[in-house]
Structure formats: structure tokens, C-alpha cells
């Protein structure tokens, strides 16, 4: 019989700005709200972890810098902390987000503990742990081993599950649990945000990402430079990292007056509610949490058709997908939606409905709870 007592769940993720950390933090808070005890274990407080939330704890991993090591090691101190928290807090499950090195550290942690104190390990693959590191022969066997030793493996899209089977040759079951987003209430009104951005009648085209090469910021800017009429829009970039490396590209294209950048924004909901259209140009993406964030506010996106994105957006129904790498196609799709507010609204409503029906916390979090209880 399945016990319904609240669980003690350890969550390890990268604390920096990235979809896997954002998802892991949100999951931790949702689980705590449902009565479970949640222990985050990482080298820093996860980027969106709330302060003083009931039943949520943070256990920092301290890394000392030894002159002997050319490369500082994180896996060992992480595994020691995982074992310590598992033992002291009686963890039922250790849920690791992003396989490298978290899944390997979890395996090591488990073997440090007596059998009775060993938590079950659930590994969630997020994207580049498979698509980038899974191709690297220096990592691949270790990833496959850690997945094989996990009690359950999940992936955030069917596409990523298939890529994991193909690239890592991991043939045990992978459960697909899509990402979710629970928007907080914006702190400012749409008019206030548009005022801050100095917008009049322009369409607010929003991009949000950590600017890594895979996001193709060069393509984003090239596409923006081709949008006509040029006065019809402003591209607002919520940058999870330093935008400086891209400033010269903006200048070369002569679009300084069309592009506004805000770095490391915490209150993304303020900008999401003010946006009219999302624009995403990634060359690979397992899900694209940012597209979902926009959908939750009734904002449809134009995006490259890559990876798991077609599982998030149904093209021409809840957004528009175009072939990857094509700046002209991106610009034409954006232009068509700038010129047609009614179609934008139809797509936006469908996007919001889809987000609520398929990718809400109420849909997704019980799937993780059910999985934890199943592996216990
Ligand atoms: O996209 C990034 O560079 C960050 C990366 C991460 O692991 O933090 O994001 C991945 O996980 C997100 C949450 O599951 C997905 O929405 C992103 O699509 C995925 N990124 C890639 O696959 C490139």
C-alpha cells in the first residue's frame, strides 16, 4: 500500500541562472507547500529559492581551494554533504537536477551510507547534460553509469528522452515529466513597466535567457535588425548573464535604439505581463522554460523549431515555429504578428490555456510525488 506520509526530499541543482535550477527551486517550493520537507543541497542558494519558506532548508556545499589541485573538485564535497544530509535528516529521496556531476555524486553519497539510511535517487535530465556532455567521451560512460544506478530517470521532454537513448545509449525507462511554471503576481502594472522601458505604441518583443552560445543571441539580433517597420517594436532582453559581449554586435547592426537590456532581473513577471511577443532563437533546447513563462501571461512566442520546443508550442495554434538559423524567417514571423494584434491575442489565449492545462504545478508536481512514492 502506498503511504501518504509527507516525504523528506533532498534536491540538488545548479544555483546559477539556468532552467534546471529554476525548475528545481520551483519544485522544491511546491513540494514544501504540499507538506513535504525539502532540503536543497548545492554550492549556493538556488537563484529563485525563497527566504524563510516553511519546510524548506538549504545546506551549502563548501569547497576549499587547495594549491595542489589545478582544477577544484566539486563532486566529492557534494557527495559528502549529500550523505550527511541524507543521514541527519532521514531523506527518503534525493532528486538531482542535471546529471553532471549531481547524479554521480548521489551514487557516491549512497555508497557512503549504511543500507538503511540510503535515499532513493531520482535523476532529472534537463538538456545539455545529455546533448553536450553526453557526446563527450570523457563524461558519457560516467553519465550512463549514474543513470543506470538511479532508481528513476526523468527527462523534461520526449525529445530529450529520445536523445538520451541515442547519444548515451541508456535503454532503461525514462519517464517524461514536462516542466511547469507557477507565475507570481507582478509587482508593477503593465503600464508602469512599459513606462520604465520608455515604450509608446511599440510592440514589446521579449527575449529571456542566460545568453549561452546555444541561445544564438547573434541570430536574435540579426533577426531584430530585419524587422520592418523598424519603429514598430522594441526588443527587450532579460539577460541572465553579462550582455557586454553582444554590445558591439548591436552597434554594428545599428539597432541600439531598438534593443533594451535588463540584466539579472528577479521580478520577471513584471516584464512577462508587459510583453506582446516572445522571440527565441536557440539552436538546441530540450524544453525552453522561458517560452512557457511567456505563455503563462498570454504572450505567444516566435521560436526556432528545435528539440522539445514543438512539445511546448503547437505552431500556428499557440505560437509560431520557424526553421532554425533563419534570421529572415524569424523576422517575417515577428512582422506578421506585429501587424496583426488580433492574431497575436488568439495565439496568446491559446498559449495561456495550453500552459494551464499541461504545464501547471497542479499537473506536474503530483507526477513527481507519485514517482517518489513509487521508488521508495
Ligand atoms: O538552457 C540552458 O542553458 C540552461 C539549461 C539548464 O540545464 O539549466 O536549460 C535546460 O533545462 C531547462 C529546464 O528543464 C530547459 O527548459 C532548457 O530547454 C534546457 N536547455 C537546453 O537544452 C539548451
Boltz pocket constraint, residues with backbone or C-beta under 6 A from the ligand:
constraints:
  - pocket:
      binder: B
      contacts: [[A, 17], [A, 18], [A, 19], [A, 20], [A, 21], [A, 23], [A, 98], [A, 125], [A, 126], [A, 127], [A, 128], [A, 156], [A, 179], [A, 210], [A, 212], [A, 214], [A, 284], [A, 285], [A, 286], [A, 287], [A, 288], [A, 289], [A, 290]]
      max_distance: 6.0
